[in-house]
């Protein structure tokens, strides 16, 4: 799901509140909250309550390396993938 991937990529920069993630992903708060619950249940992210706010971050340090590597690969091959007639 592209929304979940977008959320994970947004968390590469560090902790984020739901409001920050809504702005970054460009979807509704309810949609973001649902995806965050799923990612949390899977153990990919963790939540840190702070008063009335909750801050989310990546739970598995290796996930940072994996997502960074994927971004690097796409930076190098993204145009070729997009232009590939078999891509879709």
Secondary structure, DSSP 8 states (H G I E B T S, - for coil): -HHHHHHHHHHTTS-EEHHHHHHHHTS-HHHHHHHHHHHHHTTSEEEEEETTEEEEEES-HHHHHHHHHHHHHHHHHHHHHHH-TT--
